[in-house]
Every structure is written in C-alpha cells, then in structure tokens.
C-alpha cells in the first residue's frame, strides 16, 4: 500500500472560498480543531479567505442566514465558529493573493473556488499541501498534492519504500483548472456562481455537501497522521458513489502524461 507522506507539521489550515463547499469545509475544520484542543493535541491555526459578501441567493443554499445578507462571508464564519467553539480563527475579506497570504499562512491550503484566477494563486503555493475541491452539476473531484513542478512529480513517481513525499497538485493534474473556460456562445456571458446554478436548477443542491465531506476526510487524515492512499477522489451525487484513485506509478503516469 502506497501512502502520501509529505512529512509536514501542519501549522495552518487556510480555506480559500467560502461558498457552498468552502463554508461546509470550514465548519468541519472548526470541529476538528476544537476536538484536537479538547484532546490536548497540537491544533493548527485556521484562516478563512473570501472577498464576497452574503447575497440573498446564498441563503439556504450555503451556510448563511437572512441576517447574514450584506456581510462578508469570512467574518460571519469566523465569528460563528469562534463564539460557538472558543477558537481564534482569522478572517480575510480580500481576494486571495499568494504572495500576501501564503508566505505566512501557506502550510496547508484548501481551495473551494469557482474561477481560474483564484486557482492560479493557489497554484503558486508550490511546496504547500493543496487540497482542491471542484464540481459541476452533480459531480466533482477532490485532489491532494504538494508540487506544481512536473520534474519533481516524475522524480518521485515510484515513491520511497511505499511513501510518497510529493504528489502533483490540482494545477498539474488538471491544467484546464488554471485556464478560463472556453465560451462557444456568440455573446459571451459572465461566469455564474454555484449559488446561481443551484437557483436555476443547473446544479444539485447537495453536491457541495458531498465535496466538503470528502475534502474534510482528507484533511482529517492529514491532521491525525492516518494513511492517505489516493491522490484524487471523484464524487457523483447522481449515482451516490465515490471513486478514489490509488497512489501508484501507473495511475500517476496516466495523469502526468496526458495532453
């Protein structure tokens, strides 16, 4: 059995994007940190990053209420979890910037964003563990990795005695995530958020919950030093299934050699 072993002491967990998936992940992370502190284990600092304010369309579809409308998502969740669990979460209501935010807080980054510009910033944190969650109508994938350098990924494609210190991150496995979506319509339209897609029934109401659960389980394993044996998990709400791809040369080669 091959396992991901980055040999990293996780001091910070930075969650970027606090919409349908990110807010649910933040809730899970807050619970994990509370539990770790109760058990007198070393717990990481939590940082929440999102420039958006709650809109009416977010209520009921994300982790926000009517009273939250107009307020910054990051500050709402910070106050909620700090007050409920006695934590010291930090909130930043600005667009993510790798140089500003990851130099100090870039130990482990959870990306739950819906645009290529934000993912490009996440990809700049080479060396940090990047856990990325992305979805469409009723399916998606969660990717864990810590290098954007193809040479490093290939150098460690066989691991070391069953342990993999480096795995390719989401930007290396799925380069299209870092590029704008091609628009084949005569009149280009602005990208729509997950909340807008849910509102028009173009996205499953619960797919974000599925994504958050899988991403949170990866994080739980990291924080508790439990074996991580896969580098990408595919989720389908339609078939109610999860398929995780095992860490091994054959599977990694297929992704790294794809055009």
C-alpha positions in Angstrom: 0.0 0.0 0.0 1.4 3.4 -1.1 0.7 6.4 1.1 1.2 10.1 0.8 3.7 11.2 3.4 4.7 14.9 2.9 6.4 14.9 6.4 4.9 18.3 7.1 3.9 19.6 10.5 0.6 21.3 9.7 0.6 24.7 11.5 -2.1 26.5 9.5 -5.2 25.4 7.5 -6.1 28.1 5.1 -9.6 27.8 3.4 -10.0 29.9 0.2 -13.5 30.3 -1.0 -16.5 30.1 1.5 -19.4 29.3 -0.7 -21.3 26.1 -0.9 -18.3 23.8 -0.4 -15.9 26.1 1.4 -18.3 27.1 4.2 -19.1 23.4 4.9 -15.4 22.6 4.9 -14.7 25.5 7.3 -17.4 24.1 9.7 -15.7 20.6 9.6 -12.2 22.1 10.2 -13.5 24.1 13.1 -14.9 21.0 14.7 -11.7 19.1 14.1 -9.6 21.8 15.8 -12.0 22.0 18.7 -11.7 18.2 19.1 -7.9 18.3 18.9 -7.7 21.0 21.5 -10.1 19.1 23.8 -7.8 16.1 23.5 -4.8 18.4 24.2 -3.3 17.8 20.8 -1.4 20.5 18.9 -4.1 22.2 16.7 -3.4 24.3 13.6 -4.4 27.9 13.1 -7.4 28.4 10.8 -7.5 31.2 8.3 -10.6 31.9 6.1 -10.2 33.9 2.9 -13.1 35.2 0.7 -13.8 38.7 -0.7 -17.5 38.0 -1.2 -20.5 39.2 0.9 -23.5 37.1 1.5 -26.3 37.6 -1.1 -29.9 36.6 -0.9 -29.3 33.7 -3.3 -26.8 32.2 -0.8 -29.4 31.8 2.0 -30.5 28.2 2.3 -28.1 27.0 -0.4 -25.0 27.8 1.6 -24.2 28.0 5.3 -25.8 31.5 5.7 -29.0 33.0 7.0 -31.2 36.0 6.2 -29.5 38.0 8.9 -26.1 37.5 7.2 -27.0 39.2 3.9 -24.6 42.0 3.1 -21.9 40.9 5.5 -18.5 39.4 4.5 -18.6 35.6 4.4 -15.2 35.3 6.0 -16.2 37.4 9.0 -19.5 35.7 9.5 -18.0 32.2 9.7 -15.1 33.5 11.8 -17.4 35.0 14.4 -19.8 32.0 14.3 -17.2 29.3 15.0 -15.1 31.4 17.4 -18.1 32.1 19.6 -19.5 28.6 19.4 -16.3 26.7 19.9 -13.9 29.2 21.6 -11.5 29.2 18.7 -9.2 32.0 17.3 -10.0 31.8 13.6 -8.7 34.6 11.4 -10.7 36.1 8.5 -9.6 37.9 5.4 -12.2 39.5 3.2 -9.9 40.2 0.2 -9.2 38.3 -3.0 -6.6 35.6 -2.4 -3.0 36.6 -3.2 -0.3 34.0 -3.0 2.5 36.5 -2.1 0.5 38.2 0.7 -1.4 35.2 2.1 0.6 32.1 1.6 4.1 33.2 2.6 2.9 33.1 6.2 -0.2 31.0 6.0 0.6 28.6 3.2 1.2 25.4 5.1 -2.0 23.6 4.0 -4.4 25.2 1.7 -8.0 24.1 0.9 -9.3 25.5 -2.3 -13.0 25.8 -2.9 -13.1 28.4 -5.6 -15.0 28.6 -8.8 -12.7 30.6 -11.1 -9.4 30.1 -12.7 -7.8 33.3 -11.4 -8.1 32.2 -7.8 -6.8 28.8 -8.6 -3.8 30.3 -10.3 -3.0 32.0 -7.0 -3.4 28.6 -5.2 -1.0 27.0 -7.7 1.7 29.5 -6.8 2.0 28.0 -3.3 4.3 25.3 -4.6 5.5 23.1 -1.7 2.4 23.7 0.4 -0.2 20.9 0.6 -3.1 22.0 -1.7 -6.4 20.2 -1.2 -8.7 21.3 -4.1 -12.4 20.7 -4.4 -14.2 21.5 -7.7 -17.5 20.4 -9.0 -20.2 21.0 -11.7 -23.9 20.0 -11.8 -23.9 16.8 -9.7 -20.3 15.6 -9.7 -16.8 16.7 -9.0 -13.3 15.8 -7.8 -11.1 16.4 -4.8 -7.4 16.5 -5.4 -4.5 16.4 -2.9 -0.9 17.3 -3.9 2.1 19.4 -2.9 4.0 20.2 -6.1 3.3 22.0 -9.3 6.7 21.0 -10.8 6.4 18.1 -13.3 10.0 17.2 -12.8 9.6 16.7 -9.1 6.4 14.7 -9.6 8.1 12.4 -12.1 11.2 12.1 -9.9 9.1 10.7 -7.1 6.6 8.7 -9.2 7.7 5.5 -7.6 7.8 6.9 -4.1 10.3 5.9 -1.5 9.6 2.5 0.1 5.9 2.9 -0.3 5.8 6.5 0.8 5.3 9.5 -1.5 6.8 12.8 -0.2 5.5 14.6 -3.3 2.3 14.3 -5.3 1.2 16.5 -8.2 -1.3 19.2 -7.2 -4.5 20.0 -8.9 -3.0 22.6 -11.3 -0.5 19.9 -12.5 -3.1 17.1 -12.8 -5.8 19.3 -14.4 -4.1 22.3 -16.2 -7.5 23.4 -17.5 -8.5 24.4 -14.0 -6.0 27.3 -14.4 -7.4 28.5 -17.7 -10.6 30.4 -18.4 -13.5 28.3 -19.6 -14.0 28.4 -23.4 -17.2 30.1 -24.3 -18.7 28.9 -27.5 -21.7 31.2 -27.4 -21.9 34.2 -29.8 -22.4 36.6 -26.9 -20.1 35.7 -24.0 -21.8 35.7 -20.6 -20.1 36.2 -17.2 -19.4 33.1 -15.2 -22.1 32.2 -12.8 -21.6 31.2 -9.2 -22.6 27.9 -7.7 -25.5 29.6 -5.9 -26.9 30.9 -9.2 -26.6 27.5 -10.8 -28.4 25.9 -7.9 -31.1 28.6 -8.0 -31.8 27.8 -11.7 -31.7 24.0 -11.0 -28.5 23.7 -13.0 -26.6 22.4 -10.0 -27.5 19.7 -7.5 -28.4 21.3 -4.1 -26.3 18.8 -2.2 -23.2 18.3 -4.4 -21.3 20.8 -2.3 -22.0 18.8 0.8 -20.6 15.7 -0.9 -17.5 17.6 -1.9 -17.0 19.1 1.5 -17.2 15.7 3.2 -14.6 14.2 1.0 -12.2 17.1 1.3 -12.7 17.2 5.1 -11.9 13.5 5.4 -8.6 14.0 3.5 -7.8 16.8 6.0 -8.8 14.7 9.0 -6.3 12.0 7.9 -3.6 14.6 7.4 -4.1 16.1 10.9 -4.2 12.8 12.6 -1.4 11.2 10.6 -3.6 8.5 9.2 -2.6 6.8 5.8 -3.7 8.7 2.7 -3.7 6.2 -0.2 -5.3 8.2 -3.0 -4.5 11.4 -4.7 -7.8 12.2 -6.3 -11.4 11.2 -5.5 -14.3 11.5 -7.9 -17.7 12.2 -6.5 -21.1 11.6 -8.2 -24.2 12.7 -6.4 -26.3 11.2 -9.2 -25.1 7.6 -8.6 -24.3 8.3 -5.0 -20.7 7.0 -5.5 -17.1 7.9 -4.7 -14.2 6.6 -6.6 -10.7 7.2 -5.2 -7.6 6.7 -7.4 -4.8 4.9 -5.6 -1.3 6.3 -5.4 0.9 4.3 -7.7 3.1 4.8 -10.7 0.5 3.6 -13.2 -2.2 6.0 -12.1 0.1 9.0 -11.7 1.8 8.3 -15.1 -1.6 8.4 -16.8 -2.4 11.9 -15.5 1.1 13.3 -15.9 1.5 12.1 -19.5 -2.0 13.2 -20.6 -2.2 16.0 -23.1 
